[in-house]
Amino acid sequence: MLRAQSGTTGSDFSSMNVLITDGENRSSLAVARSLGKLGCNVFVSATREKSISSCSKFCRKAFQTPDPMSAPEDYRKRVLELVRTESIDVLFPMTEQSIYCINSHRGEFSDEVTIACAPPDQMESISNKSKLFDLAESLQVPVPETIRVASADDFFNRKIRIERFPVVVKSAYSKIYFTNGIVSSSVMYASDCSELGKLFETKEILLHPSLIQEIIPGEGTGLFTLFDSDRHLALFSHRRLLEKPPSGGVSVLSESVKLDENMVSYAEKLLSAVGWRGVAMVEFKRDKRDGIPKLMEINGRFWGSLQLAVSCGIDFPALCLNYYLGNNPPATVSDFSAGYRLKWFLGMLDHLLIRIKKRDAIVNMPPGTPPLSRVVADLFSVGDEMTFSDVFDQKDLRPFLHELKCYLLHFVH
């Protein structure tokens, strides 16, 4: 296996072949750009012939794979083939489904290949939200009031009654894995007993374990870490200003914020308890009622707004590569400034169009969402030194041009 001689500066990565999966994702593009600038030979795989990551000038070669969601076994075989034929040194699986497909057959990969993600047992310990909240409560990490439900039958047999509405209903897993495919779950809401019962009657995903939780009023904040068993190697934090859809989803406008000592401590407790090794996003909401940050979830992968951390000087892809090659920073890397923003132009445009098509009152937007006039101003602002662009980069334009082309074709069809 190839190994760098030191940290991210001054090392020779020119003979290192890195495969980044799921090239359709903005996080994959951020990794491709970061490792390309580092000097790595960047290879990209995606379910389509072209992706925003494969269009980057830093991509040396691109490959098409089956969709891991609909054909996980074929996907695994294709990735394994690419790793062997292209002499890949480091594999970065970028989404939960890719991590699952690769982790479930990790032993098939050569020992000479570094797989840059946490092993299966650690992934399971954070992916199962029911177990995660049990762990959090045992460690005295604040969580929303939660009712654990084993199945739809369990819900009706127990005749569960809720005292306060609205509530949020979510699967214990964000992805449900079957032998012939993977199904994504989504967050659901119920404003009364009737709506709650209807969800458990009609939603197939709720045949599996799920959670009923109180809605936490307050701002969502992500704590991002490169973690080594019992300590943070790198830290960053941002808050979501706008999401797509507006009710909650992927971040389209985010802002760096000062690290919260409680969140850092809570994340350290949780990740230490499972011996986590790698990157993780620990998501909290600060409860407006008591000011306490409450745990929402942990994702054991790179996150959508990764470029904000990189642009602010916390280069997680480079740090992660060095970590898996055995080169840890001498001290926690966490020196960044608050107040910098990351704008995903087409994502913000979608946010705007959804709100124009529908009245704000029926979009279920979280309190404090900026008015439309503010969104328009932020969307079309240029020259703001405090705002970075996500996909758009004057020195690497092709990813944005490809994204724009796909966006316009979607409207035509």
C-alpha positions as CSV (number, residue, x, y, z in Angstrom):
1,M,0.0,0.0,0.0
2,L,1.2,3.5,-0.8
3,R,1.9,5.7,2.1
4,A,2.4,9.5,2.4
5,Q,5.6,10.5,4.1
6,S,4.0,13.2,6.3
7,G,1.0,15.5,6.5
8,T,-1.0,17.2,3.8
9,T,1.8,19.7,3.0
10,G,4.9,18.6,1.1
11,S,3.8,15.0,0.6
12,D,4.0,13.3,-2.8
13,F,0.7,11.8,-3.7
14,S,1.4,11.8,-7.5
15,S,1.5,8.0,-7.6
16,M,-1.6,7.4,-5.5
17,N,-4.8,6.2,-7.2
18,V,-8.0,7.2,-5.4
19,L,-11.5,6.1,-6.4
20,I,-14.4,8.3,-5.3
21,T,-17.8,6.8,-5.6
22,D,-21.2,8.5,-6.1
23,G,-19.9,11.3,-8.4
24,E,-23.4,12.8,-8.6
25,N,-23.0,14.2,-5.1
26,R,-21.6,17.6,-4.2
27,S,-19.6,16.0,-1.4
28,S,-17.9,13.7,-4.0
29,L,-17.0,16.8,-6.0
30,A,-15.5,18.5,-2.9
31,V,-13.4,15.3,-2.3
32,A,-12.3,15.1,-5.9
33,R,-11.2,18.8,-6.0
34,S,-9.4,18.5,-2.6
35,L,-7.5,15.3,-3.4
36,G,-6.8,16.4,-7.0
37,K,-5.2,19.6,-5.7
38,L,-3.2,17.4,-3.3
39,G,-1.8,15.6,-6.4
40,C,-3.6,12.3,-6.2
41,N,-4.8,10.5,-9.4
42,V,-8.5,10.9,-9.0
43,F,-10.9,8.3,-10.4
44,V,-14.7,8.8,-10.1
45,S,-17.6,6.4,-10.4
46,A,-21.3,7.3,-10.8
47,T,-24.5,5.7,-11.9
48,R,-24.5,7.9,-15.0
49,E,-21.9,8.3,-17.7
50,K,-21.2,11.9,-16.7
51,S,-21.5,13.4,-13.2
52,I,-20.5,16.7,-11.7
53,S,-17.4,15.1,-10.2
54,S,-16.3,13.3,-13.4
55,C,-16.5,16.7,-15.2
56,S,-14.0,18.3,-12.8
57,K,-10.6,19.0,-14.3
58,F,-9.2,17.0,-11.4
59,C,-10.9,13.8,-12.5
60,R,-8.4,11.6,-14.4
61,K,-10.8,8.9,-15.4
62,A,-14.6,8.2,-14.9
63,F,-16.6,5.0,-14.8
64,Q,-20.3,4.1,-14.8
65,T,-21.6,1.7,-12.2
66,P,-25.0,0.0,-11.5
67,D,-27.2,1.9,-9.0
68,P,-26.4,0.6,-5.5
69,M,-30.0,1.4,-4.5
70,S,-31.6,-1.0,-7.1
71,A,-28.7,-3.4,-7.8
72,P,-26.5,-3.5,-4.7
73,E,-24.8,-6.8,-5.7
74,D,-24.0,-5.7,-9.2
75,Y,-22.7,-2.4,-7.8
76,R,-20.4,-4.2,-5.4
77,K,-19.0,-6.4,-8.2
78,R,-18.4,-3.4,-10.4
79,V,-16.6,-1.4,-7.7
80,L,-14.4,-4.4,-6.9
81,E,-13.6,-4.8,-10.6
82,L,-12.6,-1.1,-10.8
83,V,-10.4,-1.3,-7.7
84,R,-8.5,-4.3,-9.2
85,T,-8.2,-3.2,-12.9
86,E,-7.3,0.4,-12.1
87,S,-4.8,-0.4,-9.3
88,I,-6.7,1.7,-6.8
89,D,-4.8,2.5,-3.6
90,V,-7.6,4.2,-1.6
91,L,-11.4,3.8,-2.0
92,F,-13.7,6.6,-0.8
93,P,-17.3,5.3,-0.6
94,M,-19.4,8.5,-0.3
95,T,-23.0,7.6,0.5
96,E,-24.6,5.3,3.0
97,Q,-25.7,2.8,0.4
98,S,-22.2,2.6,-1.2
99,I,-20.6,2.2,2.3
100,Y,-23.1,-0.6,3.0
101,C,-22.4,-2.4,-0.3
102,I,-18.7,-2.2,0.2
103,N,-18.6,-2.9,3.9
104,S,-20.8,-6.0,3.6
105,H,-18.1,-7.6,1.5
106,R,-15.1,-5.8,2.8
107,G,-13.0,-9.0,2.9
108,E,-13.1,-9.4,-0.8
109,F,-10.9,-6.3,-1.3
110,S,-7.1,-6.7,-1.2
111,D,-5.3,-5.8,2.0
112,E,-3.3,-3.4,-0.1
113,V,-6.4,-1.3,-0.7
114,T,-7.4,1.3,1.9
115,I,-11.1,1.6,2.4
116,A,-11.8,5.1,3.7
117,C,-14.8,4.5,5.9
118,A,-15.7,3.0,9.3
119,P,-16.1,-0.8,9.5
120,P,-19.5,-2.5,9.5
121,D,-19.9,-2.8,13.3
122,Q,-19.3,0.9,13.9
123,M,-21.6,1.9,11.1
124,E,-24.4,-0.2,12.6
125,S,-23.9,1.3,16.0
126,I,-24.8,4.8,14.7
127,S,-27.1,3.9,11.8
128,N,-29.7,2.3,14.1
129,K,-31.3,5.5,15.6
130,S,-33.2,3.5,18.2
131,K,-29.9,2.0,19.5
132,L,-28.2,5.4,19.1
133,F,-30.7,7.2,21.3
134,D,-30.5,4.4,23.9
135,L,-26.7,4.9,23.9
136,A,-27.1,8.7,24.1
137,E,-29.5,8.5,27.1
138,S,-27.0,6.1,28.9
139,L,-24.3,8.7,28.4
140,Q,-26.6,11.6,29.5
141,V,-26.5,13.2,26.0
142,P,-29.8,15.1,25.6
143,V,-32.2,13.7,23.1
144,P,-35.8,14.5,22.1
145,E,-38.6,12.7,23.9
146,T,-38.8,9.5,21.9
147,I,-41.2,6.5,21.6
148,R,-39.6,3.5,20.0
149,V,-41.9,1.4,17.8
150,A,-41.0,-2.1,16.7
151,S,-43.5,-2.2,13.8
152,A,-46.9,-1.0,12.6
153,D,-48.5,-3.9,14.5
154,D,-46.6,-2.9,17.6
155,F,-48.0,0.6,17.3
156,F,-51.6,-0.5,17.1
157,N,-51.3,-3.3,19.6
158,R,-49.8,-1.0,22.2
159,K,-52.5,1.6,21.5
160,I,-49.8,4.3,21.8
161,R,-51.2,7.7,22.8
162,I,-49.4,11.0,22.3
163,E,-50.1,13.9,24.6
164,R,-48.6,16.7,22.5
165,F,-48.7,17.2,18.7
166,P,-47.3,17.7,16.2
167,V,-44.8,14.9,16.2
168,V,-42.1,13.6,13.8
169,V,-42.1,10.0,12.7
170,K,-38.9,8.5,11.3
171,S,-37.6,5.0,10.5
172,A,-35.0,3.7,12.8
173,Y,-32.8,3.4,9.7
174,S,-32.4,6.0,6.9
175,K,-31.9,3.1,4.5
176,I,-33.6,-0.3,4.6
177,Y,-31.6,-3.1,3.1
178,F,-33.0,-6.0,1.1
179,T,-31.2,-8.6,-0.9
180,N,-32.5,-7.1,-4.2
181,G,-32.4,-3.4,-3.3
182,I,-32.2,-0.6,-0.9
183,V,-35.1,1.6,0.1
184,S,-34.7,5.2,1.5
185,S,-36.8,6.4,4.3
186,S,-38.0,9.9,4.9
187,V,-39.1,12.1,7.8
188,M,-42.9,12.2,8.3
189,Y,-45.1,14.5,10.4
190,A,-48.4,14.1,12.2
191,S,-50.5,16.9,13.6
192,D,-53.0,14.7,15.5
193,C,-53.8,11.1,16.4
194,S,-55.7,10.5,13.2
195,E,-52.8,11.5,11.0
196,L,-50.4,9.4,13.1
197,G,-52.6,6.3,12.8
198,K,-52.9,6.9,9.0
199,L,-49.1,7.0,8.7
200,F,-48.8,3.6,10.4
201,E,-51.6,2.2,8.3
202,T,-50.3,3.4,4.9
203,K,-46.5,3.8,5.0
204,E,-44.7,0.5,4.2
205,I,-41.5,1.8,5.7
206,L,-43.2,1.8,9.1
207,L,-43.6,-2.0,9.0
208,H,-40.0,-1.8,10.2
209,P,-38.7,-0.3,13.5
210,S,-39.4,3.4,13.8
211,L,-39.4,6.4,16.2
212,I,-42.0,8.9,17.2
213,Q,-40.4,12.1,18.5
214,E,-41.3,15.5,19.7
215,I,-40.5,18.3,17.3
216,I,-37.6,20.3,18.7
217,P,-38.2,24.0,18.0
218,G,-34.8,25.6,17.2
219,E,-31.9,25.8,14.9
220,G,-30.1,22.8,13.5
221,T,-26.4,22.7,13.8
222,G,-24.0,20.1,12.4
223,L,-20.8,19.2,14.2
224,F,-18.3,17.6,11.8
225,T,-15.4,15.6,12.9
226,L,-12.5,13.3,11.9
227,F,-12.4,11.0,14.9
228,D,-9.8,8.5,16.1
229,S,-11.4,6.0,18.6
230,D,-11.5,8.4,21.5
231,R,-10.5,11.9,20.3
232,H,-11.3,14.6,17.7
233,L,-8.6,15.0,15.1
234,A,-10.4,17.8,13.2
235,L,-13.6,19.8,14.0
236,F,-15.9,22.1,12.1
237,S,-19.4,23.3,12.6
238,H,-22.1,25.0,10.5
239,R,-25.8,25.8,10.7
240,R,-28.3,25.4,7.9
241,L,-29.9,28.7,6.7
242,L,-31.9,27.2,3.8
243,E,-32.9,23.7,2.9
244,K,-34.5,21.8,0.0
245,P,-37.3,21.2,0.4
246,P,-37.9,24.2,2.6
247,S,-39.5,22.0,5.4
248,G,-36.2,20.3,5.9
249,G,-33.8,18.3,3.7
250,V,-30.4,19.0,2.1
251,S,-28.7,22.2,2.9
252,V,-28.6,24.8,0.1
253,L,-27.3,27.7,2.1
254,S,-25.1,27.1,5.2
255,E,-22.9,29.2,7.5
256,S,-19.9,28.3,9.6
257,V,-20.5,28.8,13.3
258,K,-18.3,28.8,16.4
259,L,-17.8,25.3,17.9
260,D,-20.2,24.6,20.8
261,E,-18.3,23.0,23.7
262,N,-21.3,21.0,24.7
263,M,-21.8,19.6,21.2
264,V,-18.1,18.8,21.0
265,S,-18.3,16.9,24.3
266,Y,-21.5,15.1,23.5
267,A,-20.0,14.0,20.1
268,E,-16.9,12.8,21.8
269,K,-18.9,10.7,24.3
270,L,-21.0,9.0,21.7
271,L,-18.2,8.3,19.2
272,S,-15.8,7.2,21.9
273,A,-18.4,4.7,23.1
274,V,-18.4,2.9,19.7
275,G,-14.7,3.4,19.0
276,W,-15.4,5.4,15.9
277,R,-12.6,5.8,13.4
278,G,-13.2,8.2,10.5
279,V,-15.4,11.2,9.5
280,A,-18.8,11.7,11.0
281,M,-21.5,14.4,11.1
282,V,-23.2,14.7,14.4
283,E,-26.4,16.7,14.1
284,F,-28.1,18.6,16.9
285,K,-30.9,21.0,17.3
286,R,-30.7,23.7,20.0
287,D,-34.0,23.6,21.8
288,K,-35.5,27.1,22.1
289,R,-37.3,26.2,25.2
290,D,-34.3,25.4,27.3
291,G,-31.3,26.3,25.2
292,I,-30.0,22.7,25.3
293,P,-28.7,21.1,22.1
294,K,-30.5,17.8,21.4
295,L,-29.1,15.0,19.4
296,M,-30.8,14.4,16.1
297,E,-28.6,11.8,14.3
298,I,-25.1,10.8,13.4
299,N,-24.0,10.1,9.8
300,G,-20.8,8.2,9.3
301,R,-19.8,9.7,6.0
302,F,-19.0,13.0,4.3
303,W,-21.8,15.5,4.3
304,G,-23.5,17.6,1.5
305,S,-21.9,20.9,2.5
306,L,-18.4,19.6,2.8
307,Q,-17.0,22.3,0.6
308,L,-17.8,24.9,3.3
309,A,-15.4,23.3,5.7
310,V,-12.7,22.9,3.0
311,S,-13.1,26.6,1.9
312,C,-12.8,27.6,5.6
313,G,-9.5,25.8,5.9
314,I,-10.5,22.5,7.5
315,D,-9.7,20.2,4.6
316,F,-11.4,17.0,5.7
317,P,-10.7,15.0,2.5
318,A,-7.0,15.6,2.8
319,L,-7.0,15.0,6.5
320,C,-9.0,11.9,6.1
321,L,-6.7,10.5,3.4
322,N,-3.7,11.1,5.7
323,Y,-5.5,9.6,8.6
324,Y,-6.2,6.3,6.8
325,L,-2.6,6.3,5.7
326,G,-1.4,6.5,9.3
327,N,-0.6,10.2,9.4
328,N,-2.5,12.0,12.2
329,P,-2.3,15.7,12.8
330,P,-0.2,16.6,16.0
331,A,-3.2,18.5,17.5
332,T,-6.9,18.9,16.7
333,V,-7.4,20.9,13.6
334,S,-10.2,23.3,14.3
335,D,-9.0,26.8,13.5
336,F,-11.7,28.4,11.3
337,S,-13.7,31.6,11.3
338,A,-17.5,31.8,11.9
339,G,-19.8,33.7,9.5
340,Y,-18.6,32.3,6.2
341,R,-21.4,30.9,4.0
342,L,-21.7,28.3,1.3
343,K,-24.3,28.7,-1.5
344,W,-25.5,25.9,-3.8
345,F,-27.0,28.1,-6.5
346,L,-29.3,25.6,-8.2
347,G,-30.4,24.2,-4.8
348,M,-31.3,27.7,-3.7
349,L,-33.2,28.2,-6.9
350,D,-35.2,25.0,-6.2
351,H,-35.9,26.3,-2.7
352,L,-37.2,29.5,-4.1
353,L,-39.4,27.9,-6.7
354,I,-41.0,25.6,-4.2
355,R,-42.0,28.5,-2.0
356,I,-43.3,30.5,-5.0
357,K,-45.4,27.6,-6.3
358,K,-46.8,26.9,-2.8
359,R,-47.8,29.3,0.0
360,D,-45.2,29.4,2.8
361,A,-47.9,28.3,5.2
362,I,-48.3,24.9,3.6
363,V,-44.6,24.2,3.0
364,N,-44.0,23.4,6.7
365,M,-41.0,25.7,7.0
366,P,-39.1,25.8,10.3
367,P,-39.5,29.0,12.3
368,G,-36.9,31.7,11.4
369,T,-36.7,30.8,7.7
370,P,-35.7,34.0,5.8
371,P,-38.5,35.7,3.7
372,L,-38.5,35.3,0.0
373,S,-37.0,38.7,-0.6
374,R,-34.0,37.7,1.4
375,V,-33.7,34.4,-0.5
376,V,-33.7,36.2,-3.8
377,A,-31.1,38.7,-2.6
378,D,-28.8,35.9,-1.4
379,L,-29.3,33.8,-4.5
380,F,-28.3,36.5,-7.0
381,S,-25.6,38.3,-4.8
382,V,-22.1,38.3,-6.4
383,G,-18.8,39.4,-5.1
384,D,-19.5,38.7,-1.4
385,E,-16.1,37.7,0.1
386,M,-17.9,35.9,2.9
387,T,-19.8,33.5,0.6
388,F,-18.3,30.6,-1.2
389,S,-20.0,28.7,-4.0
390,D,-20.5,24.9,-3.8
391,V,-20.4,23.5,-7.4
392,F,-19.5,26.7,-9.2
393,D,-15.8,27.4,-9.4
394,Q,-14.3,29.8,-11.9
395,K,-11.1,27.7,-12.0
396,D,-13.1,24.4,-12.5
397,L,-16.3,25.4,-14.5
398,R,-17.3,22.1,-16.1
399,P,-19.0,20.6,-13.1
400,F,-21.4,23.7,-12.8
401,L,-22.0,23.7,-16.6
402,H,-22.9,20.0,-16.5
403,E,-25.2,20.5,-13.5
404,L,-26.9,23.5,-15.2
405,K,-27.4,21.5,-18.4
406,C,-29.0,18.6,-16.5
407,Y,-31.2,21.1,-14.5
408,L,-32.5,22.8,-17.7
409,L,-33.1,19.4,-19.4
410,H,-35.2,18.4,-16.4
411,F,-37.5,21.4,-17.0
412,V,-37.7,20.7,-20.8
413,H,-38.8,17.1,-20.2
